[in-house]
Amino acid sequence: MGVELLVEGSQMTALLSGDIDHHTAKEIRESIDAKAEECKPHLLNLDFQQVDFMDSSGIGLIMGRYKLMQTLGGTLRVIHVPQYIARVIRLSGLDKLGVLEKDVKKA
């Protein structure tokens, strides 16, 4: 699976890895949503440090978790984003939601 979930207090981190595409996004989304519904974190971090590839399915993954966290009364943060993925996020306009970490990692 392309996600490992860590919960520390009111913070949950999803360590994403590998490719995020239409083959993997559904399983990742379901895992994150189930754990978030269970522990209701105030902050959900999507950690992209180990992601090799992301297509539009990754944009949907981010947007859906943003909406989920709004519903739960929490915040989403997209962290450790390689530069090439940050570019996709910016092109989609998701950076305007304020979820993208300011310090984007050079690839």
Biopython code that builds the backbone (N, CA, C, O; Angstrom):
import numpy as np
from Bio.PDB.StructureBuilder import StructureBuilder

atoms = [
    (1, "MET", "N", (0.850, -1.182, 0.000)),
    (1, "MET", "CA", (0.000, 0.000, 0.000)),
    (1, "MET", "C", (0.893, 1.241, 0.000)),
    (1, "MET", "O", (2.010, 1.192, 0.514)),
    (2, "GLY", "N", (0.420, 2.346, -0.565)),
    (2, "GLY", "CA", (1.187, 3.560, -0.703)),
    (2, "GLY", "C", (0.995, 4.561, 0.411)),
    (2, "GLY", "O", (1.243, 5.751, 0.218)),
    (3, "VAL", "N", (0.550, 4.101, 1.595)),
    (3, "VAL", "CA", (0.373, 5.045, 2.702)),
    (3, "VAL", "C", (0.591, 4.340, 4.039)),
    (3, "VAL", "O", (0.144, 3.214, 4.261)),
    (4, "GLU", "N", (1.297, 5.049, 4.918)),
    (4, "GLU", "CA", (1.461, 4.631, 6.306)),
    (4, "GLU", "C", (0.880, 5.748, 7.150)),
    (4, "GLU", "O", (1.200, 6.917, 6.937)),
    (5, "LEU", "N", (0.027, 5.404, 8.109)),
    (5, "LEU", "CA", (-0.667, 6.412, 8.907)),
    (5, "LEU", "C", (-0.104, 6.462, 10.322)),
    (5, "LEU", "O", (0.012, 5.438, 10.996)),
    (6, "LEU", "N", (0.244, 7.667, 10.760)),
    (6, "LEU", "CA", (0.772, 7.885, 12.097)),
    (6, "LEU", "C", (-0.128, 8.879, 12.819)),
    (6, "LEU", "O", (-0.491, 9.916, 12.263)),
    (7, "VAL", "N", (-0.485, 8.561, 14.053)),
    (7, "VAL", "CA", (-1.314, 9.466, 14.852)),
    (7, "VAL", "C", (-0.548, 9.809, 16.124)),
    (7, "VAL", "O", (-0.102, 8.925, 16.855)),
    (8, "GLU", "N", (-0.402, 11.111, 16.376)),
    (8, "GLU", "CA", (0.233, 11.610, 17.585)),
    (8, "GLU", "C", (-0.652, 12.688, 18.167)),
    (8, "GLU", "O", (-0.719, 13.793, 17.628)),
    (9, "GLY", "N", (-1.317, 12.392, 19.239)),
    (9, "GLY", "CA", (-2.235, 13.353, 19.839)),
    (9, "GLY", "C", (-3.336, 13.711, 18.863)),
    (9, "GLY", "O", (-4.046, 12.835, 18.368)),
    (10, "SER", "N", (-3.480, 15.000, 18.586)),
    (10, "SER", "CA", (-4.549, 15.445, 17.680)),
    (10, "SER", "C", (-4.044, 15.658, 16.247)),
    (10, "SER", "O", (-4.687, 16.323, 15.436)),
    (11, "GLN", "N", (-2.879, 15.077, 15.964)),
    (11, "GLN", "CA", (-2.288, 15.219, 14.632)),
    (11, "GLN", "C", (-2.153, 13.855, 13.971)),
    (11, "GLN", "O", (-1.727, 12.887, 14.601)),
    (12, "MET", "N", (-2.518, 13.789, 12.706)),
    (12, "MET", "CA", (-2.385, 12.560, 11.921)),
    (12, "MET", "C", (-1.526, 12.866, 10.706)),
    (12, "MET", "O", (-1.714, 13.886, 10.042)),
    (13, "THR", "N", (-0.580, 11.972, 10.417)),
    (13, "THR", "CA", (0.280, 12.127, 9.245)),
    (13, "THR", "C", (0.130, 10.910, 8.364)),
    (13, "THR", "O", (0.232, 9.772, 8.822)),
    (14, "ALA", "N", (-0.115, 11.167, 7.087)),
    (14, "ALA", "CA", (-0.177, 10.116, 6.078)),
    (14, "ALA", "C", (1.122, 10.175, 5.289)),
    (14, "ALA", "O", (1.342, 11.102, 4.510)),
    (15, "LEU", "N", (1.986, 9.175, 5.497)),
    (15, "LEU", "CA", (3.250, 9.083, 4.777)),
    (15, "LEU", "C", (2.976, 8.376, 3.451)),
    (15, "LEU", "O", (2.819, 7.156, 3.404)),
    (16, "LEU", "N", (2.922, 9.151, 2.390)),
    (16, "LEU", "CA", (2.605, 8.620, 1.069)),
    (16, "LEU", "C", (3.888, 8.156, 0.391)),
    (16, "LEU", "O", (4.958, 8.720, 0.619)),
    (17, "SER", "N", (3.772, 7.111, -0.453)),
    (17, "SER", "CA", (4.963, 6.624, -1.141)),
    (17, "SER", "C", (4.596, 6.019, -2.490)),
    (17, "SER", "O", (3.459, 5.612, -2.729)),
    (18, "GLY", "N", (5.592, 5.976, -3.355)),
    (18, "GLY", "CA", (5.398, 5.376, -4.676)),
    (18, "GLY", "C", (4.651, 6.301, -5.612)),
    (18, "GLY", "O", (4.852, 7.515, -5.604)),
    (19, "ASP", "N", (3.782, 5.706, -6.422)),
    (19, "ASP", "CA", (2.995, 6.451, -7.401)),
    (19, "ASP", "C", (1.592, 6.706, -6.873)),
    (19, "ASP", "O", (0.984, 5.839, -6.246)),
    (20, "ILE", "N", (1.088, 7.900, -7.133)),
    (20, "ILE", "CA", (-0.307, 8.210, -6.838)),
    (20, "ILE", "C", (-0.982, 8.423, -8.181)),
    (20, "ILE", "O", (-0.805, 9.451, -8.836)),
    (21, "ASP", "N", (-1.758, 7.425, -8.572)),
    (21, "ASP", "CA", (-2.475, 7.472, -9.845)),
    (21, "ASP", "C", (-3.823, 6.784, -9.661)),
    (21, "ASP", "O", (-4.198, 6.434, -8.542)),
    (22, "HIS", "N", (-4.545, 6.592, -10.752)),
    (22, "HIS", "CA", (-5.889, 6.016, -10.617)),
    (22, "HIS", "C", (-5.863, 4.583, -10.098)),
    (22, "HIS", "O", (-6.891, 4.082, -9.641)),
    (23, "HIS", "N", (-4.723, 3.915, -10.157)),
    (23, "HIS", "CA", (-4.615, 2.548, -9.630)),
    (23, "HIS", "C", (-4.462, 2.521, -8.110)),
    (23, "HIS", "O", (-4.883, 1.563, -7.462)),
    (24, "THR", "N", (-3.865, 3.559, -7.542)),
    (24, "THR", "CA", (-3.540, 3.546, -6.110)),
    (24, "THR", "C", (-4.342, 4.528, -5.264)),
    (24, "THR", "O", (-4.476, 4.332, -4.056)),
    (25, "ALA", "N", (-4.870, 5.566, -5.870)),
    (25, "ALA", "CA", (-5.498, 6.661, -5.109)),
    (25, "ALA", "C", (-6.685, 6.196, -4.270)),
    (25, "ALA", "O", (-6.854, 6.659, -3.142)),
    (26, "LYS", "N", (-7.504, 5.298, -4.792)),
    (26, "LYS", "CA", (-8.699, 4.864, -4.060)),
    (26, "LYS", "C", (-8.331, 4.193, -2.738)),
    (26, "LYS", "O", (-8.924, 4.497, -1.703)),
    (27, "GLU", "N", (-7.364, 3.288, -2.766)),
    (27, "GLU", "CA", (-6.955, 2.585, -1.552)),
    (27, "GLU", "C", (-6.336, 3.559, -0.541)),
    (27, "GLU", "O", (-6.596, 3.465, 0.659)),
    (28, "ILE", "N", (-5.523, 4.484, -1.030)),
    (28, "ILE", "CA", (-4.914, 5.495, -0.160)),
    (28, "ILE", "C", (-6.000, 6.350, 0.476)),
    (28, "ILE", "O", (-5.996, 6.575, 1.686)),
    (29, "ARG", "N", (-6.924, 6.822, -0.343)),
    (29, "ARG", "CA", (-8.031, 7.675, 0.123)),
    (29, "ARG", "C", (-8.853, 6.956, 1.190)),
    (29, "ARG", "O", (-9.157, 7.532, 2.235)),
    (30, "GLU", "N", (-9.205, 5.721, 0.934)),
    (30, "GLU", "CA", (-10.035, 4.968, 1.887)),
    (30, "GLU", "C", (-9.324, 4.750, 3.213)),
    (30, "GLU", "O", (-9.945, 4.829, 4.273)),
    (31, "SER", "N", (-8.016, 4.475, 3.160)),
    (31, "SER", "CA", (-7.241, 4.277, 4.394)),
    (31, "SER", "C", (-7.176, 5.555, 5.222)),
    (31, "SER", "O", (-7.394, 5.534, 6.433)),
    (32, "ILE", "N", (-6.874, 6.673, 4.550)),
    (32, "ILE", "CA", (-6.782, 7.954, 5.261)),
    (32, "ILE", "C", (-8.134, 8.335, 5.852)),
    (32, "ILE", "O", (-8.219, 8.728, 7.015)),
    (33, "ASP", "N", (-9.188, 8.217, 5.049)),
    (33, "ASP", "CA", (-10.519, 8.623, 5.516)),
    (33, "ASP", "C", (-10.987, 7.798, 6.702)),
    (33, "ASP", "O", (-11.543, 8.343, 7.656)),
    (34, "ALA", "N", (-10.769, 6.492, 6.652)),
    (34, "ALA", "CA", (-11.211, 5.627, 7.752)),
    (34, "ALA", "C", (-10.511, 6.001, 9.054)),
    (34, "ALA", "O", (-11.152, 6.090, 10.101)),
    (35, "LYS", "N", (-9.199, 6.219, 8.995)),
    (35, "LYS", "CA", (-8.441, 6.564, 10.203)),
    (35, "LYS", "C", (-8.822, 7.962, 10.702)),
    (35, "LYS", "O", (-8.939, 8.183, 11.908)),
    (36, "ALA", "N", (-9.012, 8.898, 9.777)),
    (36, "ALA", "CA", (-9.395, 10.262, 10.174)),
    (36, "ALA", "C", (-10.777, 10.276, 10.813)),
    (36, "ALA", "O", (-10.999, 10.986, 11.794)),
    (37, "GLU", "N", (-11.697, 9.505, 10.272)),
    (37, "GLU", "CA", (-13.041, 9.427, 10.861)),
    (37, "GLU", "C", (-12.974, 8.812, 12.261)),
    (37, "GLU", "O", (-13.742, 9.185, 13.148)),
    (38, "GLU", "N", (-12.061, 7.880, 12.447)),
    (38, "GLU", "CA", (-11.913, 7.210, 13.735)),
    (38, "GLU", "C", (-11.294, 8.133, 14.791)),
    (38, "GLU", "O", (-11.798, 8.222, 15.910)),
    (39, "CYS", "N", (-10.194, 8.823, 14.431)),
    (39, "CYS", "CA", (-9.474, 9.598, 15.455)),
    (39, "CYS", "C", (-9.744, 11.098, 15.409)),
    (39, "CYS", "O", (-9.340, 11.817, 16.323)),
    (40, "LYS", "N", (-10.411, 11.585, 14.378)),
    (40, "LYS", "CA", (-10.816, 12.987, 14.241)),
    (40, "LYS", "C", (-9.681, 13.960, 14.599)),
    (40, "LYS", "O", (-9.788, 14.707, 15.571)),
    (41, "PRO", "N", (-8.597, 13.949, 13.815)),
    (41, "PRO", "CA", (-7.464, 14.826, 14.118)),
    (41, "PRO", "C", (-7.787, 16.294, 13.857)),
    (41, "PRO", "O", (-8.645, 16.619, 13.036)),
    (42, "HIS", "N", (-7.086, 17.172, 14.569)),
    (42, "HIS", "CA", (-7.218, 18.612, 14.299)),
    (42, "HIS", "C", (-6.362, 19.003, 13.101)),
    (42, "HIS", "O", (-6.641, 19.986, 12.415)),
    (43, "LEU", "N", (-5.299, 18.204, 12.858)),
    (43, "LEU", "CA", (-4.397, 18.475, 11.739)),
    (43, "LEU", "C", (-4.101, 17.174, 11.012)),
    (43, "LEU", "O", (-3.714, 16.181, 11.628)),
    (44, "LEU", "N", (-4.284, 17.186, 9.705)),
    (44, "LEU", "CA", (-3.907, 16.053, 8.853)),
    (44, "LEU", "C", (-2.781, 16.514, 7.940)),
    (44, "LEU", "O", (-2.945, 17.445, 7.151)),
    (45, "ASN", "N", (-1.628, 15.844, 8.058)),
    (45, "ASN", "CA", (-0.496, 16.103, 7.178)),
    (45, "ASN", "C", (-0.460, 15.043, 6.084)),
    (45, "ASN", "O", (-0.487, 13.847, 6.371)),
    (46, "LEU", "N", (-0.399, 15.481, 4.841)),
    (46, "LEU", "CA", (-0.133, 14.569, 3.733)),
    (46, "LEU", "C", (1.334, 14.764, 3.376)),
    (46, "LEU", "O", (1.711, 15.811, 2.849)),
    (47, "ASP", "N", (2.161, 13.767, 3.660)),
    (47, "ASP", "CA", (3.610, 13.856, 3.474)),
    (47, "ASP", "C", (3.980, 13.203, 2.138)),
    (47, "ASP", "O", (3.833, 11.993, 1.961)),
    (48, "PHE", "N", (4.458, 14.023, 1.212)),
    (48, "PHE", "CA", (4.767, 13.576, -0.151)),
    (48, "PHE", "C", (6.248, 13.256, -0.368)),
    (48, "PHE", "O", (6.669, 13.080, -1.512)),
    (49, "GLN", "N", (7.035, 13.178, 0.684)),
    (49, "GLN", "CA", (8.479, 13.013, 0.556)),
    (49, "GLN", "C", (8.873, 11.779, -0.262)),
    (49, "GLN", "O", (9.855, 11.829, -1.004)),
    (50, "GLN", "N", (8.140, 10.690, -0.144)),
    (50, "GLN", "CA", (8.504, 9.448, -0.827)),
    (50, "GLN", "C", (7.649, 9.167, -2.070)),
    (50, "GLN", "O", (7.632, 8.040, -2.565)),
    (51, "VAL", "N", (6.945, 10.178, -2.571)),
    (51, "VAL", "CA", (6.111, 10.010, -3.763)),
    (51, "VAL", "C", (6.976, 10.197, -5.008)),
    (51, "VAL", "O", (7.678, 11.199, -5.149)),
    (52, "ASP", "N", (6.912, 9.218, -5.903)),
    (52, "ASP", "CA", (7.712, 9.248, -7.131)),
    (52, "ASP", "C", (6.970, 9.883, -8.299)),
    (52, "ASP", "O", (7.579, 10.500, -9.174)),
    (53, "PHE", "N", (5.653, 9.727, -8.305)),
    (53, "PHE", "CA", (4.839, 10.200, -9.429)),
    (53, "PHE", "C", (3.447, 10.526, -8.919)),
    (53, "PHE", "O", (2.926, 9.844, -8.036)),
    (54, "MET", "N", (2.843, 11.574, -9.479)),
    (54, "MET", "CA", (1.468, 11.912, -9.138)),
    (54, "MET", "C", (0.779, 12.465, -10.371)),
    (54, "MET", "O", (1.310, 13.352, -11.039)),
    (55, "ASP", "N", (-0.411, 11.942, -10.678)),
    (55, "ASP", "CA", (-1.223, 12.498, -11.756)),
    (55, "ASP", "C", (-2.428, 13.206, -11.128)),
    (55, "ASP", "O", (-2.423, 13.510, -9.935)),
    (56, "SER", "N", (-3.437, 13.459, -11.919)),
    (56, "SER", "CA", (-4.610, 14.186, -11.417)),
    (56, "SER", "C", (-5.319, 13.463, -10.272)),
    (56, "SER", "O", (-6.062, 14.089, -9.516)),
    (57, "SER", "N", (-5.104, 12.177, -10.138)),
    (57, "SER", "CA", (-5.677, 11.444, -9.006)),
    (57, "SER", "C", (-5.139, 11.977, -7.683)),
    (57, "SER", "O", (-5.844, 11.972, -6.674)),
    (58, "GLY", "N", (-3.901, 12.432, -7.689)),
    (58, "GLY", "CA", (-3.312, 13.028, -6.494)),
    (58, "GLY", "C", (-3.955, 14.352, -6.141)),
    (58, "GLY", "O", (-4.103, 14.686, -4.966)),
    (59, "ILE", "N", (-4.339, 15.109, -7.165)),
    (59, "ILE", "CA", (-5.056, 16.364, -6.936)),
    (59, "ILE", "C", (-6.398, 16.055, -6.268)),
    (59, "ILE", "O", (-6.794, 16.722, -5.312)),
    (60, "GLY", "N", (-7.082, 15.049, -6.778)),
    (60, "GLY", "CA", (-8.346, 14.624, -6.167)),
    (60, "GLY", "C", (-8.156, 14.148, -4.742)),
    (60, "GLY", "O", (-8.994, 14.409, -3.880)),
    (61, "LEU", "N", (-7.052, 13.447, -4.488)),
    (61, "LEU", "CA", (-6.736, 12.975, -3.145)),
    (61, "LEU", "C", (-6.579, 14.154, -2.181)),
    (61, "LEU", "O", (-7.123, 14.135, -1.076)),
    (62, "ILE", "N", (-5.842, 15.166, -2.598)),
    (62, "ILE", "CA", (-5.637, 16.345, -1.749)),
    (62, "ILE", "C", (-6.962, 17.077, -1.523)),
    (62, "ILE", "O", (-7.314, 17.404, -0.390)),
    (63, "MET", "N", (-7.683, 17.327, -2.601)),
    (63, "MET", "CA", (-8.944, 18.081, -2.502)),
    (63, "MET", "C", (-9.961, 17.366, -1.607)),
    (63, "MET", "O", (-10.630, 17.996, -0.788)),
    (64, "GLY", "N", (-10.068, 16.070, -1.769)),
    (64, "GLY", "CA", (-11.003, 15.303, -0.943)),
    (64, "GLY", "C", (-10.647, 15.327, 0.529)),
    (64, "GLY", "O", (-11.534, 15.417, 1.378)),
    (65, "ARG", "N", (-9.335, 15.248, 0.854)),
    (65, "ARG", "CA", (-8.914, 15.294, 2.255)),
    (65, "ARG", "C", (-9.091, 16.708, 2.816)),
    (65, "ARG", "O", (-9.350, 16.872, 4.008)),
    (66, "TYR", "N", (-8.954, 17.720, 1.970)),
    (66, "TYR", "CA", (-9.229, 19.100, 2.397)),
    (66, "TYR", "C", (-10.696, 19.220, 2.826)),
    (66, "TYR", "O", (-10.996, 19.776, 3.882)),
    (67, "LYS", "N", (-11.593, 18.700, 2.007)),
    (67, "LYS", "CA", (-13.027, 18.743, 2.336)),
    (67, "LYS", "C", (-13.339, 17.916, 3.573)),
    (67, "LYS", "O", (-14.144, 18.328, 4.409)),
    (68, "LEU", "N", (-12.709, 16.752, 3.697)),
    (68, "LEU", "CA", (-12.911, 15.909, 4.877)),
    (68, "LEU", "C", (-12.501, 16.656, 6.143)),
    (68, "LEU", "O", (-13.230, 16.645, 7.135)),
    (69, "MET", "N", (-11.349, 17.296, 6.113)),
    (69, "MET", "CA", (-10.879, 18.006, 7.302)),
    (69, "MET", "C", (-11.765, 19.200, 7.624)),
    (69, "MET", "O", (-11.945, 19.530, 8.796)),
    (70, "GLN", "N", (-12.318, 19.850, 6.614)),
    (70, "GLN", "CA", (-13.288, 20.925, 6.883)),
    (70, "GLN", "C", (-14.501, 20.360, 7.608)),
    (70, "GLN", "O", (-14.994, 20.958, 8.564)),
    (71, "THR", "N", (-14.976, 19.221, 7.158)),
    (71, "THR", "CA", (-16.128, 18.569, 7.784)),
    (71, "THR", "C", (-15.825, 18.191, 9.233)),
    (71, "THR", "O", (-16.687, 18.306, 10.104)),
    (72, "LEU", "N", (-14.592, 17.738, 9.486)),
    (72, "LEU", "CA", (-14.193, 17.326, 10.838)),
    (72, "LEU", "C", (-13.773, 18.514, 11.711)),
    (72, "LEU", "O", (-13.468, 18.341, 12.891)),
    (73, "GLY", "N", (-13.756, 19.721, 11.130)),
    (73, "GLY", "CA", (-13.354, 20.905, 11.885)),
    (73, "GLY", "C", (-11.848, 21.031, 12.044)),
    (73, "GLY", "O", (-11.368, 21.701, 12.958)),
    (74, "GLY", "N", (-11.107, 20.387, 11.155)),
    (74, "GLY", "CA", (-9.650, 20.421, 11.252)),
    (74, "GLY", "C", (-9.003, 21.091, 10.051)),
    (74, "GLY", "O", (-9.663, 21.752, 9.248)),
    (75, "THR", "N", (-7.697, 20.901, 9.952)),
    (75, "THR", "CA", (-6.880, 21.545, 8.932)),
    (75, "THR", "C", (-6.072, 20.500, 8.179)),
    (75, "THR", "O", (-5.661, 19.487, 8.745)),
    (76, "LEU", "N", (-5.853, 20.756, 6.903)),
    (76, "LEU", "CA", (-4.997, 19.906, 6.069)),
    (76, "LEU", "C", (-3.721, 20.669, 5.758)),
    (76, "LEU", "O", (-3.748, 21.871, 5.493)),
    (77, "ARG", "N", (-2.596, 19.952, 5.792)),
    (77, "ARG", "CA", (-1.316, 20.496, 5.371)),
    (77, "ARG", "C", (-0.652, 19.491, 4.443)),
    (77, "ARG", "O", (-0.631, 18.295, 4.736)),
    (78, "VAL", "N", (-0.112, 19.963, 3.332)),
    (78, "VAL", "CA", (0.602, 19.128, 2.374)),
    (78, "VAL", "C", (2.083, 19.456, 2.553)),
    (78, "VAL", "O", (2.516, 20.578, 2.292)),
    (79, "ILE", "N", (2.863, 18.448, 3.009)),
    (79, "ILE", "CA", (4.240, 18.707, 3.430)),
    (79, "ILE", "C", (5.250, 17.864, 2.658)),
    (79, "ILE", "O", (4.904, 16.877, 2.009)),
    (80, "HIS", "N", (6.522, 18.290, 2.751)),
    (80, "HIS", "CA", (7.654, 17.588, 2.132)),
    (80, "HIS", "C", (7.389, 17.277, 0.667)),
    (80, "HIS", "O", (7.543, 16.144, 0.211)),
    (81, "VAL", "N", (6.991, 18.303, -0.046)),
    (81, "VAL", "CA", (6.563, 18.142, -1.434)),
    (81, "VAL", "C", (7.749, 18.376, -2.382)),
    (81, "VAL", "O", (8.345, 19.453, -2.374)),
    (82, "PRO", "N", (8.092, 17.369, -3.196)),
    (82, "PRO", "CA", (9.126, 17.592, -4.205)),
    (82, "PRO", "C", (8.678, 18.685, -5.180)),
    (82, "PRO", "O", (7.483, 18.874, -5.411)),
    (83, "GLN", "N", (9.630, 19.382, -5.734)),
    (83, "GLN", "CA", (9.346, 20.528, -6.595)),
    (83, "GLN", "C", (8.434, 20.160, -7.771)),
    (83, "GLN", "O", (7.523, 20.920, -8.100)),
    (84, "TYR", "N", (8.665, 19.010, -8.405)),
    (84, "TYR", "CA", (7.857, 18.634, -9.565)),
    (84, "TYR", "C", (6.400, 18.357, -9.198)),
    (84, "TYR", "O", (5.509, 18.564, -10.022)),
    (85, "ILE", "N", (6.146, 17.897, -7.984)),
    (85, "ILE", "CA", (4.764, 17.679, -7.544)),
    (85, "ILE", "C", (4.145, 19.011, -7.115)),
    (85, "ILE", "O", (2.958, 19.244, -7.339)),
    (86, "ALA", "N", (4.938, 19.877, -6.503)),
    (86, "ALA", "CA", (4.442, 21.203, -6.125)),
    (86, "ALA", "C", (3.975, 21.964, -7.366)),
    (86, "ALA", "O", (2.998, 22.710, -7.315)),
    (87, "ARG", "N", (4.665, 21.772, -8.451)),
    (87, "ARG", "CA", (4.276, 22.434, -9.701)),
    (87, "ARG", "C", (2.887, 21.968, -10.152)),
    (87, "ARG", "O", (2.065, 22.786, -10.562)),
    (88, "VAL", "N", (2.624, 20.670, -10.078)),
    (88, "VAL", "CA", (1.309, 20.128, -10.435)),
    (88, "VAL", "C", (0.239, 20.709, -9.513)),
    (88, "VAL", "O", (-0.849, 21.068, -9.963)),
    (89, "ILE", "N", (0.553, 20.799, -8.227)),
    (89, "ILE", "CA", (-0.383, 21.355, -7.251)),
    (89, "ILE", "C", (-0.682, 22.817, -7.571)),
    (89, "ILE", "O", (-1.836, 23.244, -7.526)),
    (90, "ARG", "N", (0.350, 23.573, -7.890)),
    (90, "ARG", "CA", (0.154, 24.984, -8.223)),
    (90, "ARG", "C", (-0.645, 25.148, -9.520)),
    (90, "ARG", "O", (-1.525, 26.005, -9.603)),
    (91, "LEU", "N", (-0.342, 24.334, -10.522)),
    (91, "LEU", "CA", (-1.075, 24.416, -11.787)),
    (91, "LEU", "C", (-2.559, 24.111, -11.600)),
    (91, "LEU", "O", (-3.402, 24.645, -12.321)),
    (92, "SER", "N", (-2.875, 23.257, -10.637)),
    (92, "SER", "CA", (-4.270, 22.907, -10.375)),
    (92, "SER", "C", (-4.997, 23.996, -9.588)),
    (92, "SER", "O", (-6.227, 24.023, -9.555)),
    (93, "GLY", "N", (-4.239, 24.894, -8.956)),
    (93, "GLY", "CA", (-4.836, 25.942, -8.143)),
    (93, "GLY", "C", (-5.015, 25.566, -6.684)),
    (93, "GLY", "O", (-5.482, 26.385, -5.893)),
    (94, "LEU", "N", (-4.654, 24.340, -6.307)),
    (94, "LEU", "CA", (-4.827, 23.906, -4.918)),
    (94, "LEU", "C", (-3.959, 24.697, -3.939)),
    (94, "LEU", "O", (-4.278, 24.772, -2.753)),
    (95, "ASP", "N", (-2.878, 25.279, -4.419)),
    (95, "ASP", "CA", (-2.030, 26.062, -3.521)),
    (95, "ASP", "C", (-2.781, 27.264, -2.948)),
    (95, "ASP", "O", (-2.415, 27.781, -1.893)),
    (96, "LYS", "N", (-3.816, 27.702, -3.634)),
    (96, "LYS", "CA", (-4.608, 28.846, -3.164)),
    (96, "LYS", "C", (-5.440, 28.502, -1.927)),
    (96, "LYS", "O", (-5.959, 29.398, -1.261)),
    (97, "LEU", "N", (-5.567, 27.223, -1.621)),
    (97, "LEU", "CA", (-6.278, 26.810, -0.403)),
    (97, "LEU", "C", (-5.406, 27.006, 0.839)),
    (97, "LEU", "O", (-5.888, 26.903, 1.967)),
    (98, "GLY", "N", (-4.132, 27.287, 0.624)),
    (98, "GLY", "CA", (-3.229, 27.497, 1.755)),
    (98, "GLY", "C", (-2.757, 26.224, 2.415)),
    (98, "GLY", "O", (-2.300, 26.260, 3.557)),
    (99, "VAL", "N", (-2.854, 25.092, 1.726)),
    (99, "VAL", "CA", (-2.475, 23.820, 2.325)),
    (99, "VAL", "C", (-1.039, 23.422, 2.028)),
    (99, "VAL", "O", (-0.475, 22.577, 2.723)),
    (100, "LEU", "N", (-0.442, 24.018, 1.007)),
    (100, "LEU", "CA", (0.897, 23.631, 0.568)),
    (100, "LEU", "C", (1.953, 24.257, 1.456)),
    (100, "LEU", "O", (1.987, 25.474, 1.641)),
    (101, "GLU", "N", (2.811, 23.416, 2.000)),
    (101, "GLU", "CA", (3.937, 23.858, 2.813)),
    (101, "GLU", "C", (4.767, 24.857, 2.003)),
    (101, "GLU", "O", (4.977, 24.665, 0.805)),
    (102, "LYS", "N", (5.228, 25.899, 2.644)),
    (102, "LYS", "CA", (6.007, 26.946, 1.962)),
    (102, "LYS", "C", (7.360, 26.450, 1.480)),
    (102, "LYS", "O", (7.836, 26.874, 0.426)),
    (103, "ASP", "N", (7.986, 25.552, 2.244)),
    (103, "ASP", "CA", (9.323, 25.062, 1.939)),
    (103, "ASP", "C", (9.234, 23.839, 1.034)),
    (103, "ASP", "O", (9.183, 22.708, 1.517)),
    (104, "VAL", "N", (9.217, 24.064, -0.267)),
    (104, "VAL", "CA", (9.122, 22.969, -1.244)),
    (104, "VAL", "C", (10.512, 22.402, -1.480)),
    (104, "VAL", "O", (11.477, 23.145, -1.665)),
    (105, "LYS", "N", (10.602, 21.077, -1.472)),
    (105, "LYS", "CA", (11.883, 20.388, -1.625)),
    (105, "LYS", "C", (12.310, 20.332, -3.085)),
    (105, "LYS", "O", (11.506, 20.021, -3.965)),
    (106, "LYS", "N", (13.564, 20.632, -3.334)),
    (106, "LYS", "CA", (14.122, 20.520, -4.681)),
    (106, "LYS", "C", (14.319, 19.049, -5.014)),
    (106, "LYS", "O", (14.790, 18.268, -4.187)),
    (107, "ALA", "N", (13.946, 18.680, -6.250)),
    (107, "ALA", "CA", (14.091, 17.275, -6.664)),
    (107, "ALA", "C", (15.430, 17.064, -7.333)),
    (107, "ALA", "O", (15.742, 15.949, -7.752)),
]
sb = StructureBuilder()
sb.init_structure("model")
sb.init_model(0)
sb.init_chain("A")
sb.init_seg("    ")
for serial, (resi, resn, name, xyz) in enumerate(atoms, 1):
    if name == "N":
        sb.init_residue(resn, " ", resi, " ")
    sb.init_atom(name, np.array(xyz, "f"), 0.0, 1.0, " ", f" {name:<3s}", serial, name[0])
structure = sb.get_structure()
